[in-house]
Amino acid sequence: MAKQEKVKPAAAEGEEAPVKSKKKLLILVGAVFLAVLLSAGGAAFFLMGGEEEPEEVAADTAPVQQTALYQPMDPAFVVNFTHEGRRRYMQVNVVLMGRDPELMAALAQHMPLIRNELVLQFSSEEFTSLFTPEGKEALRESATLAVKSTLEKELGNPVIEALLFTNIVLQ
């Protein structure tokens, strides 16, 4: 009987090993098959569905943003300050950025008014606040708002997106 007991466990172990490897093989083949199906389905979706989608997307989304247009304001602005009993100067080169070509062309008609607003804006600043990057950015933002406000009154549209300093010198 001892021989029979030894034979049975060996046979049982032999039977389990092929079953486990068959299960693993089946799972592996199934996973590969599933991956191939998903890849083929994804490729077909993008290749076949890609032609129709842009038309639908274009109808549903906002219009594409136009290219930026830049209008330099020449000559540079020069502003005088009196700081601690000394004469100080600020020179600023300004560029206006907008996107609508027709409105940017109309902007030229109001350039004297815009320059006046900017001179008043620049000369009302504290000279010491202009030395920090935060002070320069605050000046740029307030100048942008002043120009937008002026253009809103004159043209009914703010026209510009931003006012940019391309050069600023403090002396």
C-alpha positions as CSV (number, residue, x, y, z in Angstrom):
1,M,0.0,0.0,0.0
2,A,2.8,2.3,0.6
3,K,3.7,2.0,-3.1
4,Q,0.2,2.9,-4.1
5,E,0.2,6.0,-2.0
6,K,3.4,7.1,-3.4
7,V,2.2,6.6,-7.0
8,K,-1.1,8.5,-6.4
9,P,0.5,11.7,-5.2
10,A,3.0,11.6,-8.1
11,A,0.1,11.1,-10.6
12,A,-1.9,13.9,-8.9
13,E,1.1,16.3,-9.1
14,G,1.6,15.4,-12.7
15,E,-2.0,16.1,-13.5
16,E,-2.0,19.5,-11.8
17,A,1.1,20.7,-13.6
18,P,-0.4,20.4,-17.1
19,V,-3.7,21.9,-16.0
20,K,-1.9,25.0,-14.5
21,S,0.2,25.5,-17.6
22,K,-2.9,25.2,-19.8
23,K,-4.7,27.8,-17.7
24,K,-1.7,30.1,-17.9
25,L,-1.5,29.6,-21.7
26,L,-5.2,30.2,-22.2
27,I,-5.0,33.4,-20.1
28,L,-2.0,34.6,-22.0
29,V,-3.5,33.9,-25.4
30,G,-6.7,35.6,-24.3
31,A,-4.8,38.7,-23.2
32,V,-2.9,38.9,-26.4
33,F,-6.1,38.5,-28.4
34,L,-7.8,41.2,-26.4
35,A,-4.8,43.6,-26.9
36,V,-4.9,42.9,-30.7
37,L,-8.6,43.6,-30.8
38,L,-8.3,46.8,-28.8
39,S,-5.4,48.0,-31.0
40,A,-7.2,47.3,-34.2
41,G,-10.4,48.9,-32.9
42,G,-8.5,52.0,-31.8
43,A,-6.7,52.3,-35.1
44,A,-9.9,51.9,-37.1
45,F,-11.7,54.5,-34.9
46,F,-9.0,57.1,-35.4
47,L,-8.5,56.3,-39.1
48,M,-12.1,56.1,-40.2
49,G,-13.6,58.4,-37.7
50,G,-11.0,61.1,-38.2
51,E,-12.4,62.5,-41.4
52,E,-15.8,63.3,-40.0
53,E,-14.8,64.6,-36.6
54,P,-13.1,67.9,-37.6
55,E,-16.2,69.1,-39.3
56,E,-18.3,68.4,-36.2
57,V,-15.7,69.8,-33.9
58,A,-15.3,73.0,-36.0
59,A,-19.0,73.6,-35.8
60,D,-19.1,73.1,-32.0
61,T,-16.0,75.1,-30.9
62,A,-15.2,78.8,-30.9
63,P,-13.5,80.3,-33.9
64,V,-9.8,79.9,-34.2
65,Q,-7.9,82.8,-32.6
66,Q,-6.5,85.3,-35.1
67,T,-2.8,86.0,-35.3
68,A,-1.5,88.8,-33.1
69,L,-0.8,92.1,-34.7
70,Y,1.6,94.6,-33.2
71,Q,1.4,98.4,-33.5
72,P,4.6,100.2,-32.2
73,M,4.0,103.7,-30.8
74,D,6.9,105.7,-32.0
75,P,8.7,107.8,-30.8
76,A,9.4,106.4,-27.3
77,F,7.7,108.0,-24.3
78,V,10.0,110.2,-22.2
79,V,8.7,111.3,-18.8
80,N,10.3,113.6,-16.2
81,F,10.2,113.0,-12.5
82,T,11.6,114.9,-9.5
83,H,12.9,112.4,-7.0
84,E,14.8,113.4,-3.8
85,G,15.5,116.8,-5.3
86,R,17.0,115.4,-8.5
87,R,15.6,115.3,-12.0
88,R,14.9,111.7,-13.1
89,Y,13.7,110.4,-16.4
90,M,11.9,107.3,-17.7
91,Q,12.0,106.3,-21.3
92,V,9.5,103.6,-22.4
93,N,9.0,102.0,-25.8
94,V,5.4,100.8,-26.2
95,V,3.8,98.3,-28.5
96,L,0.0,97.7,-28.7
97,M,-1.1,94.1,-29.4
98,G,-4.4,93.3,-31.0
99,R,-5.9,90.6,-33.3
100,D,-8.5,92.3,-35.6
101,P,-6.8,93.9,-38.6
102,E,-9.6,96.4,-39.3
103,L,-9.8,97.6,-35.7
104,M,-6.0,97.9,-35.5
105,A,-6.1,100.0,-38.6
106,A,-8.7,102.3,-37.0
107,L,-6.4,102.6,-34.0
108,A,-4.1,104.8,-36.0
109,Q,-6.7,107.5,-36.1
110,H,-6.8,107.8,-32.3
111,M,-3.1,107.6,-31.7
112,P,-2.7,111.2,-30.4
113,L,-5.5,110.5,-27.8
114,I,-3.8,107.3,-26.8
115,R,-0.4,108.9,-26.5
116,N,-1.9,111.6,-24.3
117,E,-3.5,109.1,-22.0
118,L,-0.2,107.2,-21.7
119,V,1.8,110.3,-20.9
120,L,-0.6,111.2,-18.2
121,Q,-0.6,107.7,-16.9
122,F,3.2,107.4,-16.9
123,S,3.8,110.8,-15.3
124,S,1.4,110.1,-12.4
125,E,3.6,107.2,-11.2
126,E,5.9,107.2,-8.2
127,F,9.5,107.0,-9.5
128,T,10.7,104.6,-6.7
129,S,7.9,102.1,-7.5
130,L,9.2,101.7,-11.0
131,F,12.5,100.1,-9.9
132,T,10.8,96.7,-9.1
133,P,9.6,94.2,-11.6
134,E,6.2,94.3,-9.8
135,G,6.1,98.1,-10.2
136,K,6.8,97.9,-13.9
137,E,4.2,95.2,-14.4
138,A,1.6,97.3,-12.4
139,L,2.4,100.3,-14.7
140,R,2.0,98.1,-17.8
141,E,-1.4,96.8,-16.6
142,S,-2.7,100.2,-15.6
143,A,-1.6,101.6,-19.0
144,T,-3.3,98.7,-20.8
145,L,-6.5,99.4,-18.9
146,A,-6.2,103.2,-19.7
147,V,-5.8,102.5,-23.5
148,K,-8.6,99.9,-23.5
149,S,-10.9,102.4,-21.8
150,T,-10.1,105.1,-24.2
151,L,-10.6,102.9,-27.2
152,E,-13.9,101.6,-25.8
153,K,-15.1,105.2,-25.6
154,E,-14.0,106.1,-29.1
155,L,-14.6,102.9,-31.1
156,G,-17.0,101.0,-28.9
157,N,-14.4,98.2,-28.7
158,P,-11.2,97.8,-26.6
159,V,-9.4,96.8,-29.8
160,I,-6.1,95.7,-28.0
161,E,-5.4,92.7,-25.9
162,A,-2.3,94.0,-24.3
163,L,0.1,96.9,-24.1
164,L,3.7,95.8,-24.1
165,F,6.9,97.5,-22.9
166,T,9.7,96.6,-25.4
167,N,12.2,98.8,-23.6
168,I,12.1,100.8,-20.3
169,V,15.0,102.9,-19.0
170,L,15.0,104.7,-15.7
171,Q,17.7,107.3,-15.0
